[in-house]
Amino acid sequence: MISGFNEVFEYKLKRIKEKLKVYLSSPDKKLKKPQIKALLKEAKDLRHTLRKFEKDHKTTCPNCGHNF
């Protein structure tokens, strides 16, 4: 994955979380259940992608093992 997209994915995940908070705080949750499920699935996929990227691009110091 190209590292330039990392910030885009983080921003998109942040926006999805904000939308979910709005949907879950509204009283008519039953009406928006398909949208909530779709947002949850997309957020889970984005989170998985970001974690995979961080795992693949983790940099450690060869002397002390400190993560950068």
N, C-alpha and C positions, 0 to 999 in steps of 0.2 A: 504494500500500500504506500502511496505517496504521502510523505509527512505533512505536506501542505494542507491536506484535507482533514487532518486531525482537529484543527480549530473549528472548521465548518461543522464537523460531526458533534463536537462538544457544544457548540452554539445551538444546533438543532435539538440535541438531547435536552438542553436547558429549557428551550421553548416548549418541547413536548411535556416536560414535567410541570411547567406552569399551566398549560392547558388542562392537564389531568387534575391539578389542584382545583381549577375552576369547575370542571365537570363534576368532581366528587363532592364539592361543597354545595352544589346546587340541589334543590329539593327533588327535582324530577330526574333522578339517576336512571330509572327504568327506561325512560324514553331515549336516553343517550347510551345505552349499554353497548350497542355495536361500535360506536365511535370510541368508547372507552377501551374496549377490547382491542381495537385496531391500534390505538395509541400505545397501549401497554406492550403489544407485540413489537411495534416499531422501536420503542424505547429499549426493550430488552435486546433487540438485535444491534442497535447502536452501541449500547453499553458493552455488549460482547465484542464488537469490533474495536472499540476504544481500548478495552482491556487487552485484547490480542495485540494491538499495535504497541501498547506500552510494554508488554512482555517481550515482543520482538526487538524493540529499539531501546531496551534498558542498557545504559552504559555504566560500567563499573570501573573503578580505579584498579589497575593491575597490582599496586603495592598494598593497599589497605582494604580493598573490596568495597569501598564507599560507593553508593548508587548516586548517579547524577541525574 
